[in-house]
Amino acid sequence: FANRWALNLAYSAYGVSGDKNISTPFKHVGITYPGNAFLKTDHDIDLFILSIDYAIRRTDTSEWGVGLGLHAIDFGFDIKGSLNDVSIGESSEDFLAPLPNIRLFGHHAFSSKLLATAAIGWLGLEIDKYDGNLLVGAVALNYSFSDRWSLGINYQFTDIDLDIDNGINEDSYEIDLSGFGLVLSYRIP
């Protein structure tokens, strides 16, 4: 790309497991779990990000800009229910929800090896059976250990509100994820 353009690819994975005794009936993918059931859940979320960025302002040590991208969110939900230690069913759901995204970003080089970055992206849109809002933000500190490779630590937050209209019923998901992660980056010449 030209001097002000950049292509970014990113991947984040989240996994959460839990269990809970429920007090009211709960329906998931055609199975109704009765009140007083014990549920074990596994939630896996993979976030794929592709964006094209343009640097609006550049200095010797910093740049600020905007980007357009596509966030694809792969959700996986598994629920196992039991009542008095007797299995009452299992349900599973997996789907991929694509959402376009508008983002703002900034980079500041403290030295030729140490780079701080920040980005925030959002978009709310309705596509086919998906109606959602996605807010993603991250700050990172990266250390370049070669001309092309860097390693860093980041803090990322993701706020997802998604409704899926399956024709018969509508599923709603409100997911807030945040935490630290390691970042491995490769710069294309």
VMD Tcl script that draws the C-alpha trace (Angstrom):
set ca {
  {0.00 0.00 0.00}
  {1.00 3.61 -0.35}
  {2.65 5.56 2.42}
  {-0.61 6.41 4.25}
  {-2.56 3.15 3.73}
  {-2.40 -0.03 5.84}
  {-4.13 -3.40 5.75}
  {-4.76 -4.95 9.19}
  {-5.73 -8.49 10.12}
  {-6.45 -9.50 13.73}
  {-7.80 -12.49 15.61}
  {-8.96 -12.78 19.22}
  {-10.30 -15.85 21.01}
  {-12.39 -15.92 24.17}
  {-13.64 -18.91 26.14}
  {-15.83 -18.96 29.23}
  {-17.26 -21.91 31.15}
  {-19.65 -21.85 34.04}
  {-22.45 -23.54 35.89}
  {-25.57 -22.37 37.65}
  {-28.78 -23.59 39.24}
  {-31.66 -21.81 37.52}
  {-34.93 -20.88 39.21}
  {-37.10 -20.26 36.15}
  {-37.44 -22.33 32.96}
  {-34.94 -21.54 30.23}
  {-35.24 -22.41 26.53}
  {-32.24 -22.82 24.24}
  {-32.28 -24.24 20.69}
  {-35.56 -26.11 21.16}
  {-34.82 -27.58 24.59}
  {-36.59 -26.20 27.65}
  {-34.63 -26.57 30.88}
  {-37.04 -26.57 33.86}
  {-36.74 -24.40 36.94}
  {-34.33 -25.87 39.54}
  {-32.21 -27.41 36.75}
  {-28.43 -27.30 36.97}
  {-26.77 -25.95 33.80}
  {-23.15 -26.28 32.67}
  {-22.23 -23.86 29.90}
  {-19.33 -23.37 27.52}
  {-19.10 -20.21 25.42}
  {-16.44 -19.81 22.75}
  {-16.13 -16.58 20.81}
  {-13.68 -15.97 17.99}
  {-13.34 -12.44 16.63}
  {-11.80 -11.91 13.19}
  {-10.99 -8.37 12.10}
  {-10.01 -7.11 8.64}
  {-9.58 -3.38 8.13}
  {-8.14 -0.91 5.66}
  {-6.74 2.16 7.42}
  {-5.77 5.59 6.15}
  {-3.39 7.87 8.13}
  {-4.88 11.37 8.10}
  {-2.08 13.01 10.10}
  {1.53 11.89 10.30}
  {4.60 13.20 12.10}
  {8.07 11.71 12.62}
  {6.83 9.76 15.66}
  {3.02 9.59 15.42}
  {0.11 8.96 13.11}
  {-3.66 9.23 13.48}
  {-6.29 7.98 11.12}
  {-9.52 6.24 10.21}
  {-10.37 2.83 8.85}
  {-13.14 0.68 7.47}
  {-13.32 -2.99 8.22}
  {-15.26 -6.17 8.69}
  {-15.58 -7.93 12.02}
  {-16.72 -11.53 11.86}
  {-17.82 -12.97 15.20}
  {-18.01 -16.74 15.53}
  {-20.18 -17.68 18.54}
  {-20.35 -21.16 20.01}
  {-22.71 -21.96 22.93}
  {-23.04 -25.37 24.56}
  {-25.40 -26.10 27.45}
  {-25.77 -29.34 29.42}
  {-28.65 -29.57 31.84}
  {-29.35 -31.91 34.70}
  {-31.96 -32.26 37.42}
  {-31.10 -34.22 40.58}
  {-27.90 -35.45 38.84}
  {-29.91 -36.91 35.92}
  {-29.22 -35.50 32.45}
  {-32.19 -33.66 30.97}
  {-30.62 -32.62 27.68}
  {-27.91 -30.83 25.82}
  {-28.18 -27.98 23.36}
  {-25.60 -26.38 21.14}
  {-25.55 -23.38 18.85}
  {-22.82 -22.07 16.58}
  {-23.12 -19.17 14.18}
  {-21.02 -16.58 12.37}
  {-22.16 -12.95 12.46}
  {-20.45 -10.50 10.08}
  {-20.52 -6.80 11.01}
  {-18.85 -3.91 9.15}
  {-16.88 -1.51 11.32}
  {-15.64 2.09 11.31}
  {-12.52 2.73 13.38}
  {-10.20 5.46 14.62}
  {-6.57 4.69 15.42}
  {-3.37 6.26 16.65}
  {0.26 5.16 16.87}
  {3.16 6.76 18.72}
  {6.78 5.60 18.50}
  {8.75 6.21 21.69}
  {11.83 4.90 19.87}
  {12.64 2.85 16.77}
  {11.78 -0.31 18.77}
  {8.92 0.74 21.10}
  {5.47 1.60 19.71}
  {2.22 2.45 21.52}
  {-1.09 2.01 19.67}
  {-4.73 2.72 20.38}
  {-7.84 1.98 18.33}
  {-11.58 2.10 18.75}
  {-14.20 0.86 16.32}
  {-17.97 0.80 16.21}
  {-20.89 0.09 13.96}
  {-24.50 -0.84 14.36}
  {-26.13 -2.48 11.39}
  {-28.82 -4.89 10.28}
  {-27.79 -7.56 7.74}
  {-30.18 -10.35 6.79}
  {-31.27 -11.98 10.06}
  {-28.61 -10.17 12.17}
  {-29.19 -6.85 13.91}
  {-26.29 -5.76 16.05}
  {-23.95 -3.23 17.55}
  {-20.26 -3.84 18.01}
  {-17.82 -1.68 19.96}
  {-14.17 -2.76 20.05}
  {-11.24 -0.90 21.56}
  {-7.64 -1.70 22.33}
  {-4.44 -0.14 23.60}
  {-1.10 -1.87 23.11}
  {2.61 -1.50 23.68}
  {4.76 -3.32 21.10}
  {8.49 -4.02 20.95}
  {10.09 -4.62 17.53}
  {12.65 -7.41 17.71}
  {13.39 -7.32 13.94}
  {12.62 -5.17 10.91}
  {9.28 -6.91 10.38}
  {8.28 -8.63 13.67}
  {7.12 -7.16 16.97}
  {5.78 -8.58 20.21}
  {3.52 -6.71 22.58}
  {0.90 -6.68 25.27}
  {-2.55 -5.19 24.82}
  {-5.73 -4.52 26.67}
  {-8.85 -5.04 24.56}
  {-12.53 -4.58 25.26}
  {-15.38 -5.84 23.12}
  {-19.05 -4.99 23.63}
  {-21.46 -6.97 21.44}
  {-25.24 -6.57 21.30}
  {-26.71 -8.93 18.73}
  {-30.25 -9.99 17.84}
  {-30.81 -12.93 15.49}
  {-34.25 -13.35 13.94}
  {-34.63 -17.03 13.04}
  {-38.13 -16.53 11.63}
  {-39.80 -18.36 14.52}
  {-38.15 -16.62 17.43}
  {-35.46 -14.03 18.12}
  {-32.29 -14.70 20.10}
  {-30.61 -11.77 21.87}
  {-27.01 -11.68 23.05}
  {-25.32 -9.01 25.16}
  {-21.65 -9.82 25.60}
  {-18.97 -7.70 27.25}
  {-15.42 -9.04 27.05}
  {-12.24 -7.38 28.19}
  {-8.76 -8.39 29.17}
  {-5.07 -8.45 28.47}
  {-3.47 -10.37 25.64}
  {-0.24 -10.93 23.79}
  {0.19 -9.49 20.32}
  {2.51 -10.85 17.62}
  {2.71 -8.55 14.58}
  {4.29 -8.83 11.16}
  {4.80 -5.75 8.97}
  {4.58 -6.34 5.21}
  {7.22 -4.34 3.31}
}
mol new
graphics top color blue
foreach p $ca { graphics top sphere $p radius 0.5 }
foreach p [lrange $ca 0 end-1] q [lrange $ca 1 end] { graphics top cylinder $p $q radius 0.2 }
display resetview
